[in-house]
Amino acid sequence: MKIAVVGWCEQGRSACRYWDPDVNEIVVHSLVRPHDLPPRVGHVGGPDYLHNLALGGYDKVIRVPIVHPKEIKLPDSEVDRITTATDEFLGRCRTSQVIGVTGTKGKSTTSTLIQKLISATGASVRTGGNNGTSPLDLLHPGITPEEWVVLELANFQLIDLCLSVPNMVLLPVDLDHLDWHRSEQEYLDAKFRPFTMQGATDRAFLHVSHRLNRELERISSRKVFFPGPTAAHIHNGWILFGDHRLMPLDRLAIPGSHNLVNVCAAVTTVVTLLGWQPEFAEVLESFAGCSHRLEEIPGDPELTWIDDSAATTPTSAAAALQSISKPSVVILGGSDKLLSWVPLVEAMVRAHSWRGLRGAVTVGTVAFELAQTLQVELPGLPILPITPPRRMDAAVEAARSLAWPGDCVLLSPGFASLDQYESYEHRSAEFRNAAGRSD
């Protein structure tokens, strides 16, 4: 079989491993030749790398998530040859116990918590998707019908989804990635698409904010809304499922009021599918969240350093600011995803009024413009722009100059990282290294 892999990222590498260049003829189409292109894998590059697909005579075309479907040009008679790692996985997976998680923010936290809750019962669980593990890698070794699979699914993976996910979780949805999508509606359609693919025996776990969504009203799967009286919810200091008290809220390990939605999503999903198990309380008492999400960096006796580098939208940075209860300096900025800055600016104003915000350091390609915007709304607040090519070392040094002993320094950028870093994890690593160095 002759296979084209369009674009190059971890899911492209995974596709090459899965289809095996010793068995199939594999050609990668990407603008530049990947430095880690596997042996015996061909390459088509240059500015016309997408337009040459129709000339290749391919039996299968694998779109990796970084490539928009509309960029792949094939004759109408050949469009059905285009697929993705997600659809290939769903078509080949031997278990029906698959849970997909999507939404704008909170996917990783919710997916990880679902995995930990199911694992606490002794069941085998595999996780993949947007968290870095390609769904194709989950097929090796073969999945058994008794196993569970939890997939974190981003809009890039859902935009052209063709197969159903038996259990889908939809967290709150806000606009994101408008620098990739052709319109706001296209982004929203991608988030809702997996639910429109479900059948009557499938389950849709939906945040209550979607209750009046007309598109979701028409889906045929069994709907469960959370938080709510028939699902997991918070009431009078307790986590409840329906009328049953599960555990006191103050025993929950994960920080941030916004994470209560993620907890309710995970608990609703797992308890609906498996029932409440005593082991779940221990998981909730020990799970403090995922890396780079309001994660405290230990070691500084004078300042509290918080890594929230995964906050790549203004809304997610606003939620982080709301969760910090002590005076703080915040590091903001990166590359613009064409989203409204209003939620972030409003959160900064509230933090300054209620929590004694000491100042802000703005970074990345938006550093200067963001600093100007904040100075208009927060006159008198120290705001230090750190413009490229200066990076995290300079930002951390500026934050130290604004902080008082006992304060918090919060990295919650609210913007993408790709202007200066390979990923938000790379940005986090530079922040952690700089924060660990004392003057």
Secondary structure, 3 states (H helix, E strand, C coil): CEEEEECCCHHHHHHHHHHCCCCCEEEEECCCCCCCCCCCCEEECCCCCCCCHHHCCCCEEEECCCCCHHHCCCCHHHHHHEECHHHHHHHHCCCCCEEEEECCCCHHHHHHHHHHHHHCCCCCEEEEECCCCCHHHHHCCCCCCCCEEEEECCHHHHCCCCCCCCEEEECCCCCCCCCCCCCHHHHHHHHHHHHHCCCCCCEEEEEHHHCCCHHHHCCCCEEEEECCCCCEEEECCEEEECCEEEEEHHHCCCCCCCHHHHHHHHHHHHHHHHCCCCHHHHHHHHCCCCCCCCEEECCCCCCEEEECCCCCCHHHHHHHHHHCCCCEEEEEECECCCCCCHHHHHHHHHHHHHHCCCEEEEECCCHHHHHHHHHHHCCCCCEEEECCCCCHHHHHHHHHHHCCCCCEEEECCCCECCCCCCCHHHHHHHHHHHHCCCC
